[in-house]
Amino acid sequence: MPATRTTSPALERAHLVWDLLIIVLVIANLALLLFDSLFLLPPLNAAFEAVAPGLHGAYDRHIHAHFLTIDLAFVAVFLLDVLLGWAVAIAERHYHRWFFYPFVHWYDVLGCIPVGGFRLLRILRVISLLHRLQRLGLIDVRRWYLYSVVAKYYDILLEELTDRIAIRMLDNVQQEIRAGDGLSAPVMERVVRPRKQALIHEISQRLEAMAGEAYEHNRDDTLRYVHGLVGRTLAESPEIRRLGRLPLGGQVARGLEASFSDLACRLVDEALAGLQSAEFSSLVEHLAESGFDAWLRTDPHTEQITEQVLVDMLELLKEQIAVKGWQHRYR
């Protein structure tokens, strides 16, 4: 990380004044570049001469004729700014190495080249200086109308570009899946099988929790069903019917029914209470492992189903991505 040093208020103000001066000079230089480029266009040149012949002649003799010299004067100031900024960065230890500055501020260095498109890089200097003033809290570009317009269309452009890139990528993935030799087997072998024990443990825990919670919430209904089932079974038993025809047989039959019902309910309670035992956990894990091994076996039909599921999921993602969110944000 670059070392930092606290800047004194006086030095900070000097930086601010110099930055404002550079912003003014860069804007003036860019305006002059634009005007001189338009001056070279014959229709605009003729219109300018017709509207203000005196000003046209003065500009042609004093500015256009010496445009390169004037631009070099601006370049000299910009080059001085780069050298001063480099010296200040070294003195204040802004970067880890002294030679980092021209690489970080490459647009300032290239903008000093008085040739064609390099001059346009000077606008990046204005953006950089505005960012510095924003960081110091001296301006708030977010309140500027121009900033809101640029931010809006930048957001729209960025969303459109990223959406198209994402959809194209998903299209390529779908084509790869359709053209592939099979995806289920690699998924099972490279993704699922290495996590076999963890998945079996998770499945068994969920089964235990599900069974325990289901019985806890439906215990009364379950015991009522067991009691009714025992009663119907005994009522349909020929032996119990013959017993009921004997003297005091009805009382004995009702006693048997109550005893059997109580026994069955106790067995259900004990069995479901055993769901929390280590033995039941081991049993569930063995059952889950057996089912898991059967599930891992694949065939051509399984491959086709898996690939179709993946393709359909990617299609849903494409439909979601294709929704133009900016139309709702900027109504």
N, C-alpha and C positions, 0 to 999 in steps of 0.2 A: 504494500500500500504506500502511496506517496506520503511523505512527511508533510505536515501542515504547520503553519505558524500564524498566530493571530496578527491581523493587519491593523495598524493604528488608524484612528478615525481620519486624521489628516491625509494619510496615504490613500485611504479608501475614497476620500473626496477627490483627490487628484486623479485616481483611476476613473472616477465617475465623470469628471470634467473632460478627461481625454477621450473616454468612450463616446460621450455626447458629440464631441468635435469630430471624431471619426465617423459617427453615424451621419452627421450633416455632410461631411465630405463625400462619403460613399453615395448618399442619395443624390448629391449634386453631380457627381461623376456619372452615375447611372442615367440620370436625366439628360446630361450632356451627350452621352453615348446614344441614347434613344433618339434625341433630337437630331444629332448629326447623321444617324442612319436614315432617318426620314428625309433629311435635307438632300440626301443623295438620290432620292426617287424623283425622276423628272416631273411627274404631275404635281407632286407636293412642292417641289422647288419652284415651279412656275407659279403656282397659286400663292406661295409665300412672297414671291417677287411682285406679283400683281397687287397684293393687299398692302404690303409694307416694303416698297422698293429701297428706302433708305436703310431700314433695319436689315434687310436682306443683304445689301452691299456691305454693311458694317460687319455682319456675322461672317460673310464669305471672306472678307479681307483679314479680319483680326482673329477669328476663331477657327473657322473651317480650314483656312490655309495653314494654321499652326496647330491643328488638332493633335497631332502626335506629340508635339512638345508640351502642350497643355496636359495631355493624358500622362506623359512621363512625370510631370510635376505632381500629379495625383499619386502616381505609382511610387514616387520618392517618399511621400508622406506615409503611404500604406506600408512600404518596406521599412520605414523607420518605426512604424507601429509594431510590425512583426518583431523587429530586433529588440525594441523596448519591452514588448510582452515576453519575449524569450528571456531577456535579462531579469525581468521581475520574477518570472517563473523559477529561474535558477536561484535568485536571491531568497525567495519565499518558499523554496522547496515544494513547489506544487506537484512535481512528478518524481517518480523514483529515480530516473536518470536525467541528466542535463539535456540529452539530445532527443528526449521524447516530444518536446514542444512542437517542432515543425511537422511531426507526424500526426499529432493530435489536431493541430490547426492547419491541416493541409490545404483547406480552401483559402485561407489567408495567404499562404505561400504561393499557390497557383494563381490566385487572383492578382498577384503583382506582375504577372507576365502580360505585357501590353499587346496581346495577340488574340484576335478573334474571340472564340468562345470562352477563353480563360477569363476575359473581363466579366462575363456573366456570373462567375463564381463570387464576385464581390458582393452580390446580394446575400450570399450566405453569411458574410461578415455582419451585415445588418441584423440578420436573424440571430446570430450568435450574441451580438451586443444587446439586442432586445431581451434575449433569454437571461443575460447577466443582470440587466436592470430589473427584470421580473423577479429573479432570485433575491435581489437586494430589497425587494418590496417597494421600489420607487415607482413602478408602473404596474398596472394590472391589465395585460393585453386581453384577458378573458372577458373583459367588459367592452372591448372594442367591437363595433359592428362588423368590421372586416374580419376579425378573428372568428366571430360566430358564423359568418358565411363560409369562410375557408374550412372551419372545423366541420360544418354540416356536410359540405360536398366531399371533404376528405373521408368522413365517416361513411358516406354512401359509396364512394369509390372503393374504399377498403373492404366493405362488406360484399360488394358485388364481385370483386376480385377473389377474395377468400372463398366465397360460396362457389364460384366457378371452378376454382382449383380443387376444393374439397369434393365437389361432385365428379370432376374428372378423375380424381384419385379413386373414388369409390367405384366408378365405372370400370377402371382398370382392375380393381380388386375382384369385381364380379366376373369380368372376363377371364381372369386367372383361375378363379374357382371353377367356372364352367369348362375351361380348357384343361384343367388339371387332371392328373391320373387318379385322383381320389384324395379326399381330405379327412375322412373320418378316421382311417387307420393312423395317419400321423398325429391327429389330435389326441386320439386315445393313447398312443404310445409315448408321445413327447410332452403332453400336457396333463392328461388325467392319470395315467398309470404311476408316474413319479409321486403323485399326491394321493395314492390309493389309501394308505393307512389313515392319513388325516381326514380324508373324505368319509371313510367307513366310521371312524370315531365320531365325526360330526353327525352322520346319518343316524347312528345308534343313539346318540344323546338326544337328538330331536325326536326320535321315535319314543324313547322312554318318557321324555318331558310331555309329548303329546298325549300318550296313553295315561300318564298320571294326572295331567290337568283335565283330560276328558272325563275320567272317572270321578275326580274330586267335584267337578261341577254337575255331574249327573248321577251321583251316588244313590240318592233317594229313588230316582226313576229306575235305576238298574236293579236295586234290591226289590222294588215293587214288581218289576218284570219277572225276576227270579222266583219270587214268592208265588206269583200267579202261574208261572210255568210249572212249578212243583205241584200246585193245587190241581191244575188241569191234568197233569200226568197221572197223579194218584186217582183222580176221579174217573179216568178212563181205564184204570187197571182192573181186570176181572177179579183178581185176588182181593183187592180192597173192597170191591162190591160185595163179594161173598162174605167178607168179614163184617161188612155193615149190616148184613141180614141176621147175624148172630146176636144173642142177647148182649147188651152193652157194647156191641160191635161198633155202633156209630161213634161212641165216645172214644173207643180205641183208634178208629180210623182218623178221627179229628186230631187225636194226640199224635198219631204218626205223621199226619200232614203238617202239623205245627213243628214237630221235631225235624222232619226232613227239610222243611222250608228254612228253619233256623240254621240247620247244618249247611244247606246250599248257600245261604247268604254269608255264613262265616267263611266257607270255602272261597267264595268270590272276593270277599274282603281280604282274606289272607293272600290269595293269588295276586290281586292288584297291589296289595302292599308290598309284595315281593318284587314289584317292578323296580324298586329302588335298590335291590340287592345286587351284590357283585356277580352272583350266578346268572341272574337275568341279563345283566349287562354283557356278560361273556356270551350268553346265548344269542342275544340280539346282534352282537358284533360278528359272530359266526354266520348267522343268517344273512346279514348285510354283505359280508365278504363273499358268500356263495352267489348272492344276487348280483354283486358288483362284477365278479368274474364273468358271469353270463352276459351282463350289460356291455362289457368291454369287447366282446366278440362282435366283429363287423362282417357284413356281406355286401354285395352290390346294391341291394335295396336300401340298406342302412346308409351307404355312401350317398346315394341319390337323395334320400330324405335330409341328411345333414347338409349337403350342399344347397338344397333348395331353401332350407331354413335360413342359412347364412345369406344367400342371395336376397331373400325376402326382407331380412333384417336390414341389409345394406340399402335396399330400395326404400324402406321406411326412413332411414337416415337421410337419404337423398331428398325425399319429399319434405322432411323437416328443415333441411338446410336451404332448400329452394324457396322457402317462405321469406319474403322481403320484409325484414323487420323494420328497415328504415322508413317504409311507407306508413307504418303505424307511429313511429317516433316523430315524423315531420309532417303531420297532417296539417 
